[in-house]
Amino acid sequence: MTFSHTISAPPEKVWRCLTDVARYPALLTKVDATELLHGQAFGTGTSWRETRRPYGWPVTVELRVTDCRPPFRYVVECFAGGHGVTEYRLVPGAAGGTTDLQLTYTLTGGSPIHRISRIIARRRFVTCVRENNVQDLLDIERACGANA
């Protein structure tokens, strides 16, 4: 699934918001807590534990940056009922000073029970992924504006 949003800030500013893992609980309404595990500066190898409320109850996962090309792209992977991969792309907007933020999420594999659950509850799963990612994009836009 791919989501995109134009943010009224240059890529460097959006990058700073996106990569400030310690501030996620203050920036992203769906994130309750983060804990850095490895990596001081954000980059390939940075990992953290993140607690979100995707279904209304807390879910904690460990995430790891597996590819990082500042300030235009990074990839985060985790295991949450399967192998989750999220790619963030920051494209300078046609209008100067804007960024087209594109987020692509895929989930593959997992135990048989996880795969069956995703099939049975597909509509709810898709709705949850959409709601969480769209909210993250709106929160990043708000954070970039607030930090002007």
Secondary structure, 3 states (H helix, E strand, C coil): CEEEEEECCCHHHHHHHHCCHHHHHHHCCCEEEEEEEECCCCCCCCEEEEEECCCCCCEEEEEEEEEEECCCEEEEEEECCCEEEEEEEEEECCCCCCEEEEEEEEEECCCHHHHHHHHHCHHHHHHHHHHHHHHHHHHHHHHHHHCC
